[in-house]
Amino acid sequence: MSQLHQVALTYLNNIGPSMAKVLVSHFGDAESVFTAADHKLLRISGIGEKTISQLNFKEALNKAEEELKFIEKNNIDVIFYTDSRYPKRLKNCGDSPVLLFSKGVANLNTQHVISIVGTRNATDYGKQLCHQLVEELQQYNVLVVSGLALGIDVAAHKECLKLNLPTVGVLGHGLDRIYPSQNRSTSEKMLENGGLLSEYPSGTIPDRENFPQRNRIVAGMADATVVIEAGIKGGALITAEIANSYNRDVFAFPGRIGDDYSEGCNFLIRANKAALLTCAADLAYSLGWEKADNLKPVEQFVLPLDLSKEEQLIFDILRQNNGPVAIDDMTIKTSLPTSLLAMNLLNMEMQGYIRSLPGKTYAIN
C-alpha cells in the first residue's frame, strides 16, 4: 500500500479518522480512495455531494510528498492503522488516528502499557508518587505513556529514564519541534529506550485544541490510566474521562483534602470514575498482572497457625486448587452461606493470607 496515499489521507478536507478508515475499508487501500469515481464515493454513508466537491486530492498528495521528505530526512516511522505495529489497544477505539508518526525504538504493543497523567504544577508529593509508582512498575514489563508536558508528565518520563523503563511521549504537535522546549533533552534521551508519537504532521503548532485530541491517544494506548495529581479542571481529568469512555481502568492516588492539585484525584475516586491507588501492586492485582521476574527462589511453605475452622477450610481448598478459585465455586465446596464466606474471605485478605483477583476469584498469597 502506498505510504504517500496513506499520509495524504490525513490532509483531506472534512475527512476525519473514522471516515478515513471507512473509505480504506470500502476501497481496499488508501491509493484506491484517491482514484475512486464520484458515484462510488457517494455510495458511502456520510459522504454527500458537498463533501465530494471539497475533496482536495491533488493538494493532499502534494502536501504528503513534502511530508515524506521530512519523514525520510528525520528517520521517522509512519504507522498506518492496518500495520501490525500500530498500538492494538488504540486500534479498538473508534476515534483512533488513521496514522501515527513515530520516532524511537518503543514496542507500542508491549505486554503491559500504563498511562501516567497529572497536573503541570506537580508538587513534591506528586513527584515522589511518580518515583514510587515507576520504581514498582519495573517488575511488570511495562511501557509508560504520557504527554511530555511540564509537571507530572515529564516527571514520569524522567523516572522511567533513570530506571531504564521504556517510555513514550505523545505530542500535540508535529515531530519537528518539542513543546515545551525545556523538555527537549528529556525527549532526546527517550528515543534510546522508548520514543515520541504524534498524529500530527510536521509544521503543526501546539494549538490548545490539539491537546485534548492528543489525550485520547494517551488513554487509548494503555491498559489503564493513572492520575497522580490533578486539579478539578485540566487535561488529566479529560484523559481520565476518555479512558472511562473506552472502558479502560482508571486509577488515582488520593491527596489531602483542600490541596488544589489533589482535588481532581479525590473527585475521580469519589465519583467512582477512578479506583483508589496506593501502590503499583494495587494496579497489578486489579489488572491480573504477574511479575516479569517470576523465577525466584522457592520459599518454604508455612501454614498459618491462627485460622478459624471456616478459614482453615477455605485455605485448604485454595491450597489444593493450586490456582485462583471463584467465590461461587467456593460456596459449593465449603457449603458455607455466602455472607459468612465473604466475611471470612475479607478477614483472611486483611491478614495477608489470601488475595482477591479479577472476576471475584481468590488465591493464596
N, C-alpha and C positions, 0 to 999 in steps of 0.2 A: 504494500500500500504506500502511496506517495506521501512522504513526510511534508513536502511542500503544501499539498492539499489539506493535510491534517492541521498544519499551522494556519493555513488560510481560513479554515472553518471558523476560527476564533475571531476573525476580522469581519465576518459577515454582519451586515446591519440587521438588527431585530431578530437575530438567531442566537438564543441563549444556549447554555449547556444541554438542557433537556431536549430542546428541539434539534440541536446538532446531532445528538445520539439517535433520535428518531429518524433523521434523514440518513445517517450512515447505516442504520439497521435496515431501512427500507430499500436503499440503493446498493447495499453490499459493501461499499467502501467510500472513503472521503472523495476520491477522484471522481467517482460516478455522480456525486452530488453536483459537481461543477459542470458536468456535461448533460445533466438531465433537462429534458424539454419542459416548457412551462406547464403543459397539460398533465404531465406526470407529477410535477410538484404540487399541482392543485388537488391531486387525489389525497394528499396527506392532511389529516385533521389538524387544524390550527394554522394552515397556510392558505391565505387568500390572495386575490389579485393585487391588493395593496402591498402585501409583504413581498410578492414577486417583483413588483415594479421598483422596489427599493433595494433589491439584492445587488450588491456591488462585487460581482465575481472577479472582474478584471483587477479592480483596485485591491481587493483582498489578496489576490495572488501576487501582486506587485509588493505589497507590504510583507507578505510571507517570505518572498525572495530576499528582501533586506534583512528580515529577522534570521533567516537561515545563515546568512553571512556572519551575523553576530554570534549565533549559536556555535558555528564551526570555529570561529576565532577564539572563543572563550571556553571551549570544551564543555558545553552544556548538553545535557541529555534531554531529549524530548520523549515524554512518556504518554502515549495515546491511551485512552481508556480501554481499548481492546488488548493492550500489551500485558503480558503476564507479570511484568514488573510494576504495573500500576497498583497502588495500595488497594488490596481486595476489600478491606473493611470500608474504605471510602467509596468504592465502586457500588456498594449496596445502598448508598444514599442517593435518592432520586435527583437531587440538585448538584451532584458532584461535578467538578470540572471535566470537560471533554478531553482536556490535555493539561499536562503539568510540565513545567521546565524545572530540571533538577541539576544540582551540582554537588559533587562529593561521592562518597562510597557507601552510603547507607542502604541497607536492605529494608525497603519500606513494607515488606511482608514478614518481618521478624515474628517469632512465635508470640511474643507479648509486646504490646505497644501501649504506652501511657502518655496522656497529655497533661502537662502541668501548666496551670494558668493562674493569674493573680494581678494584683494592683501594680501600677507603675511606681507607686510610693511605698515600696517594701520597707518594713521596719526590721529591726534586728531579730524580732520574734519570727517574722516570715522567712528571713534568710536562714535562720537556724533550722526551721522546719524543712526548708529546701534541702539543706545539707543532710539532715536526718533521713528524709524520705529517699533521696537519691542513693545515699550510702546503703540503706536497707534494700533498695531495689536491685543492687548489684547481683544478688544471688539468684535472680529470677530470669536472666537472659532477656533484658528489656531494652526497647528503643524508647527514648524520651523525646516527645514532640512538644514544642512551644512556639511562641511567635516572635522571638528575638526583640521584644520590646524592652524598655527600661523596667527596672523593678524585679518582680518575681520571675518573669520570663528569662531574663538574662542570668539571674542568679541560678536558675535551674540548669541552664546550658553550661554555665561555668563549673558548677558542681560535677556535672557529667564529665567535663573535660579533665577535671582533677582526678576523677576516679576511673577514667578510660571507659566510660559508658557511652555507647553511640547516642547521638542526639541530633535532631533535625529542627531547623528553624523555618517556619512557614511565613513567607513575606507578603506584605500587602502592596507590593510594587514589583517592578522588573528586577532581574538579576544583574542589572548594570549599575546598581547602587546599593548601599546599605543605609537603612534609616532605623533608628538614629545613628549618626555617623560614629559616635563613641563606641558602638558595638562592633566596629569593623574588625578589630584584631581578634575578638572572640569568634566572629563568623569565619575568619580565615582558618583558625585552629579547628573549627567544627568540620571542615571539609576533609580532614585527615581520618576521622572515625565517625562520620555522620554526614551531614550535608545541609544544603539550603534548597527550598522548594517554593515555587510560585506558579500561579495560574496566569500571571500577567507577563506579557512580552516586554522586551527592553523598551525604555522610554516611558513606561508607565510610572507616573509620580505617586508618592504615598498620599493619595487623597483620603480624606476622612472616611468616605463611604466604602473604601476598599477593605478596611479592617474588619468590620462585621462579616464581609464576604469571606475574608481570609479565615475567620474563626470557624467557619463550617468545615474547612479542611482540617484544622487542628482537632475539632471534635470528631469528625468522621473517620479520621485515620486510626483512631485509638480504640482499644477495648474499653477504656474508661478515662474520664477526665477528672483530675484532682484540682480543686480550687484551694490554694494555700492561704492567701489573704485577699480580700476584695471589699471594696466599698459597695454601697447599696446600688450605685449606678456604675456602669463601665463595661468594658469588653469581657471581663472574666465571667460576669453573670450572663452575658449574651451567649458566650461559649457553652456555659452550663445548660442554658435553655435549649440550645441547638442539640447538644448531646442527649438531653432528655427526649427531644423530638425524634431522634434517631434510635430511641430505645437502648441507649448506651448507659452504662453505670456512671454515676457522678458521685464523687466523694468530696467532703470539705473538712478542713481542720477547724474546730471551734476556736473562738477567741474570747477575750474578756468582754463582758457587757460594757458598752459605752465606747469601745475602741472603734474609731471610724472605719479602719481597714479590716475589721473582723465582722462588721455589721452585715456585709453581704454573705459571708460564710454562715453566720448564725441564722440569717434569713432562709438560706437554702435548706439548712438542716431542719429548721422549724416548720417549713412549708413542705417537708418530705420531697424536696427536689434534689437532695443530696444525702448520702449516708454519712454519718459522723465517722471521722477517721482520726485515729490516734497514732498509728504506725503503719508501715508497709505490710505487716503481717495481716492486719485487718483487711486490707485490699486484696492480698493474695488469697485469703480464705474465701472472701466473697466471690472472687473470680475463679476459684477452683484451681489455682496455680500450684505447681510443685516446684521446689527449688531446683535450679540447674545443677548444683553440685550435690547430687544425692548419693555420691559414693563416699560415705562417711563411715568411720569405724562402727561396728555393730555394738550398741550399748547393751549391757546386761539388763534383761527384763526384770523389774522388781514389782511384785504385786502390791497394790495399795492395801494398808492394814486397817484403815478406818472406814470401810464401806458398810452401809446398812445392808440388810438382807436383800432388799429390792435393787439397790445399787450394785451389789455383787452379781446378781442375776443379769443385769444389763451389761455389766463389764465382761462377764463370761461370754455372753452372746457376741459382743463386739470383737472380743479376742479370737473366738473360734471362727468368726466370719472372715477374719484377715482382710478387712476392707470396709468401706462405708456401708451402713445399714440404714434403710429408710425407716422413718418413725412408724409408718403403717405396718411394716414387716415386724418391727419390734413389739408393737401392740399384740400381734398374733403370737409371737414367740414367748413373750413374758406373761401373757394373759392378765396384764395389769390394765386398769382403767386408764384411758388416755390422759386424764387430768393428773393422775398420780405418776404416770410415766413421764409426762412433761416436767413435772416438779422435780423428779429425781434426775432427769437429764440436765436440767438447768443447774441443779446443785453440783452435779459431777463436773459440769463445764466450768463453773465458778471455781472449783477446787483444782482445775487444771488436769483432770484425769482424761477427759474426752474433749473433742472439739466438734462444733456444728459446721456442716458443709452445705453448699448449694443443693436445692431440691429437698430440704428437710431431711438430710441424712446426717449420720454421726459416725465418728471413728475415734479410736483410742489415740491419745496424744503421743 
